[in-house]
Amino acid sequence: MGEGGEGVTLEYTPTWVVAAVCTVIVAISLGAERLLHYLGRYLKNKKQKSLFEALQKVKEELMLLGFISLLLTVFQNTISKICVHQDVLDNMLPCKRNKTAESEGQNSHVTTTSHFQTFFSSSISGTAKRLLAEEESAASERGYCAQKNKVPLLSTEALHHLHIFIFVLAIVHVTFCVLTILFAGARIRQWKNWEDSIAKQDFDPEQVLKTKVTHVHQHAFIKEHFLGYGKDSALLGWMLSFFKQFYASITKADYVTLRLGFIMTHCRGSPKFNFHKYMIRALEDDFKRVVGISWYLWIFVVIFLLLNINEWHTYFWIAFIPFILLLAVGAKLEHVISQLAHEVAEKHIAIEGELVVQPSDQHFWFNRPQIVLFLIHFILFQNSFEIAFFFWILVS
């Protein structure tokens, strides 16, 4: 039994303490389960199939998280009693051991945070100071392995911190995805006024190509996205698309033109097609694909944990990955719109009827728009991973 009661086992713990703790844990768990249940029923009643499927994915992530927690809890004693020679644990350390401090009897936690405090010393100060085992629990583990002149492969405290990291990562990722879908939905809903104004007008898909003559180069959509250079100036086009993503946004001319192009390509017989509602449904459908943590994202986590070696500054360098990918995706989407404008402006000076663009998968990388969605998924996860890693250092 540890001094101060820290090592008291369950049979020597007051029953009211055990009952109170169990009550709180069960109440929180049942409350979360009921909340997800009523949210799912609400989405079903509102016929939000895509969001309901996204909620099911969140439940799957929570179930996977619970299973990982169970495995870590059940096997923590077994793992901590796997003994290896000290030489095995002297390589690929995330933090540099301070042997001088250990020999002088200073606090062992100083050595475990030297790597992380390289980046967070000013903001964290003294909160991220306990990444190794507590002395009492570590002593028992070392005592078991010390009989064999070895050391534990992974201490109980290290398993506990790994447990916390996986939990924080899953929660932050789901939260990050939900916030993203909320902000994106709010942005799309700003376009509803444009859809309502178009719906009030009489629209005939057969007459839209005949009723008037449109001077292509005077059209607002062409003016914004076509500057007179041809396809031979691909580099210039990419540069303009790259810089335009920082200040440009979807205008009414863009929305009206892209809406008409979609209708004329996919649903010519439905002149009153609600393009705005379709955009909302498409966003919800994409959301259910990016909310989860796919297997390849877990592989990324494992690779990072493997390469998080002292003086490699892996955490610093991986921060550039989502930043570069985000710039690439933004430039590509702007470039797609510019290509649609170029296809019309380079072929025509004047056309009968409204300006109609032809959306196509050929404008995307390898003719697959899914690549853009995959990159967005990875960017969201990467940002969540970095935030979770930061919070993990704080709570550890």
C-alpha positions, 0 to 999 in steps of 0.5 A: 500500500503506497504512502498517502493512499495512492496504492490502495486497492479496490477492497480497501476503498470505501464503497461510497467512493466506488459507487459514486465514481461508477455512477458518474461514469455510467451517467456520462456514458448513457447520456452520450449514448442517448444524445447520439440516439436522439440525434440520429432519430432527428436526422431520420425524421428530417430525411437527412440520410447523408448526415445520418450515415455520417453520424453512424460513422462517428459511432463506429469511430467511438466504438473503435476508440473504445476497443483500442482503450479496452486492449490497452487496459487489458494488456497494459500489465502484460506489455509492461512486463515484456523485458528487453536489454537497455541497449534496445531502448537507447535508439530512436528516442523522441527525447534526449536523456539527460544522464547528468540530471539522473545521476544527480537525482533531479526530477526525471520528468525534465529529461522527458520533455526536453524535446517537446519544450523546444517548440512549446517552452514559452506557451506550456511552461511547466505543464508538459512535465510528466511523460515517464512513469511515476516513481512507484509504479515504475519501480515495480516494473523495473523490479520485475525486469531488474531480476533479469537485468533488463528494463520494461519494453513500455512502462504503464505510464507510457501506455497511459499517455499513448491511451490519452493521445489516441483518445484526444486524436479521435475526439479532435478529428471528429470535432474538427470535421463537424466544425468544417461542415458547419462553416461550409454549410453556412457559406453555401447557405449564403448562396440561397438568395441567388437561387431564389432570384433565379427561380422567380424568373421564367426559364426554358432550357430550349429557349435559353440557347436562342433568345438572345446573343451573348458577347462572350468576352463581355460576360461577367464570368469570362471577365473574371476568369479569362485574361486573354492568354491561351492554353500555351501559358499553362504556368501563368494560368496556374500562378494566377489561380494560385494567388486568386484563391487568397482573395477571390470568392464565388460571385453571383456570375460564377454561381449562375454560370456553373448552375446553368452548365450543370443543368444543361449537362445533367438535367436539361429536362428540369429547368426548375432544378434546385441547384442550391439544394443539390449543393447542400446534399453533395456537401452532406454526402462528402461529409460522411466520407471525411468524418472517419479516420480511415486505415491509411490515416492510422498508418500515418499516425504510426509512421509519425510516432516512428519518426518522431526522433530527437533532433529530427523535429518531425512535428515541425516539418509535418506542419508543412504538409497540410499547408502545401496540400491546402494551397494545391487544392485551392489553386486546383479548384480555381484553375478548374473554373478558369479552364471552364471559362477558357473553353468557351472564350477561346472558341467563341466571340458571340453565342446565341442564348446564355453562356453555357459551360461544360463541367467535366471530370477531365479538369481534375487530376487524373480525371478523378475529382475524388482525389481532391476529396481525399486530399481534403480528408487528409488535410482535415486529419493532419490538422486534427493530428497536430492539434491533438498532439499539442493538447496531448503534450498539455494534458501529459 
